[in-house]
């Protein structure tokens, strides 16, 4: 059966279609050729893939790094303040 929607349309110099890659850390779809999570973005190739992976590595753990980078304040009794 033929689909009424166009399929496998490559845009903006991409070699893979939108939705060909899924980032399991943040549950978002992207382009498989450069791992971009921005739809209709211009393809940046292998260099962009490395940059996107490095940039997206910290996205899912932003709150975790915040908790470990700042120590928790300790409650002190009034007479010790």
C-alpha positions in Angstrom: 0.0 0.0 0.0 1.3 3.4 -0.9 1.3 6.1 1.8 -0.4 9.4 1.2 2.5 11.1 3.1 5.9 11.7 1.6 8.6 9.4 3.1 12.4 9.4 3.3 12.7 13.1 2.4 16.2 14.4 3.3 16.4 18.1 4.1 19.2 20.6 5.0 22.1 18.3 3.9 21.1 15.5 6.2 21.9 11.9 5.1 19.3 10.4 7.5 15.7 11.3 8.1 14.3 12.9 11.3 13.5 10.3 13.9 16.3 8.0 12.8 18.1 8.4 16.1 16.7 8.4 19.7 18.6 9.8 22.7 17.7 7.4 25.5 19.2 9.7 28.2 16.6 12.5 27.6 14.0 10.6 25.5 14.1 12.8 22.4 14.2 12.0 18.7 16.8 13.4 16.3 18.8 12.9 13.1 21.0 9.8 13.0 23.8 11.3 10.9 24.8 14.1 13.3 22.7 13.3 16.5 21.1 16.7 16.3 17.9 16.9 18.4 16.7 20.1 16.6 14.3 19.4 13.8 15.0 21.1 10.5 18.5 22.0 11.6 21.4 22.0 9.1 23.5 18.9 9.1 27.0 19.3 10.5 28.4 15.8 9.7 30.8 13.8 11.9 32.3 16.9 13.6 28.7 17.9 14.6 28.0 14.4 15.8 30.9 14.6 18.2 29.9 18.1 19.4 26.2 17.2 19.8 27.1 14.0 21.8 29.4 16.1 24.1 26.7 18.8 24.5 23.9 16.3 25.1 25.9 14.3 27.6 25.3 16.9 30.3 21.7 17.5 29.5 20.2 14.5 31.4 22.4 14.9 34.4 22.0 18.6 35.0 20.3 18.3 38.4 22.6 15.6 39.5 25.7 17.8 38.9 23.9 20.7 40.7 23.4 18.6 43.8 27.0 17.4 44.0 28.6 20.7 43.1 27.1 22.6 46.0 27.3 21.2 49.5 24.2 21.1 51.6 23.9 23.7 54.4 23.9 22.1 57.8 21.4 23.2 60.4 23.1 24.5 63.6 21.6 25.0 67.0 20.9 28.6 67.9 23.6 28.7 70.6 26.3 27.7 68.1 25.5 30.5 65.6 
